[in-house]
Amino acid sequence: MKIISVVIVIFALLGCTMKQSNELDLNIAAADSVEFMRPYELSRTDVSVISLGDVEGRSCQANIFDDKPSQEKAIVLLKIAAAKVSANRVVLRACREEKTDSCRASWVCYGQALQVEPLR
């Protein structure tokens, strides 16, 4: 009976990991629609820049079955977060490794989501 319980728990954990991976794949197209912008470009006079607020992307290893966190994944998740607020640009502020109660290890990237359009 214990073996069956252990097998059920393992499949449940694997299912959660596969769901997270599928969600990431579905949002890659959204991430591709967001480009990075350098902070000095905010002073451009040929475009309209509207700030949509701060966003973050966190790559988290919650348990030993999860993939190791990476800065690259955190950056993709940052772009996905920007796309969710209808941004087409993001200014990357910082990325760093950190530990939290819910993550054994993680990378987190912070940025500012922007809507940039040419002036008419």
N, C-alpha and C positions, 0 to 999 in steps of 0.2 A: 504494500500500500504506500509506503514511503517513497519507493522508486517512482511510482506513478505521479505522486505529488511533485517530486523533484522535476520530472520530465515536463509536467504541465507548467511549472514555473519557468523552466528554461525556454519553452516555446513561447510563453507569454512575453518574456524579455526579448527574445529574438523578433517577435512580431512588432514590438514597440520600436526596435531599432530599424527594422525594415520600413515601417511607416514613416519614420523621420527621414530616411533616405529617399523615399518616394516623394515626400513633400518637397524636399530640396530640389530634386530633379524637375518637378513641375514648375518651380519658381525660377529656374535658371534663365528662362526667356525674359522674365521680368527684370532680373539682375542685369541682363545684357542691354536692356533699354535705358539703364542709368550709367552715365559717364562720370568720371572724376573731374573735378575742377580744382585748380590751385587757388589758395586764398587771395593772392594778388589779382586774380581775374575778376573778383567781386567788384572792382572799381571800373570795369569796362563800361563805356558809354554807348556802345552799339547794341546792347541787349538789356532787356528788363529782367531783373533778378528778384524773385520773391522767395523768402525763407519760409519753409514749411515746418521748421522745427528741428530739434535734435533727434538723431536716430542712433541705434547701436546694433551691432551684430555680435553674437556670442556663440563660440564653438565650445561645447561643453562635453566633457566625459563624465557622465553621471555615475557609471559603474564600470566594472572591468570588462564588460561585454561591448561597450561602446567604442567607437573609433577614437584614437587619440585626437585631442583638439589641435587645430592648426590656425595660424594667422591667416592663411589663404581662405579657409572656410569662413572665418569670422568676417573677412572683407566681403565675400560673396553674400553672407547673411546681412551685412550692413547695406549693401546695394539692394537686396530684396526688401529690407525695411523701408528704404527710401522709395522704392517703387510702390509700396503699399500706400504711401501718402501722396501718390501721383507726382513724385519728383522725377526729373529727367537728369539731374546732376546731384552730386554729393561732394562736399569738402571733407576729406579725411582729417580728423583732428588728432587722433592718437590710437595706438593699439598696444595692448599689454597683456601679459600672462597674469592670471590671478586664480586664487582658490576661493571657493565659497562653500557654504554648508551643503548646497545641492549639487556641486560639481567637484569631483576629485581633482580635476585640472581643467583650466579653460583659457581661451584667448578671447578678449573682448576688444572690439574696435568701435570708436565713437566718431560721429560726424554730424554735419549739418545738411539736411535735405533741402534742395532748391528746385524751383521751377524757373528755368531760364528760357526766354523767348526773344527772338530778334525784334528790334523796334520796327514799327511800321511807318 
